[in-house]
Amino acid sequence: MGEAVIIPFPVRATTEAGEQQRLRRALADLQTALAEQKKALDDWRFAMTELGVGVSGLGLALGTYQESLGDVEKKLGGLRAETATLESWADGILKDHLPATSAAPR
């Protein structure tokens, strides 16, 4: 078998100035990413605040709705009592003024 020849990868010739430029670009990219992340976090905080305000408003609206339902329940209770009174009155009128029904012939 023949011996394998190892071909080395080319090595970039880097200079101090080239390295500094690469680091500056990387730092600029990092600063841009951090600024975007800060903006996203600020937007998220604002959205959470708006959500809190909306949920608070919903809670107040539900409380008002619950009070309204309580009022309706009270009114219905009064109407039930009136209905029972009218029903008793009507039963009394019918009992006193209608002729007694006789059993049907067989």
Contacts in CASP RR format, 6 or more apart in sequence:
PFRMAT RR
TARGET T0000
AUTHOR 0000-0000-0000
METHOD contacts of the structure
MODEL  1
MGEAVIIPFPVRATTEAGEQQRLRRALADLQTALAEQKKALDDWRFAMTE
LGVGVSGLGLALGTYQESLGDVEKKLGGLRAETATLESWADGILKDHLPA
TSAAPR
END
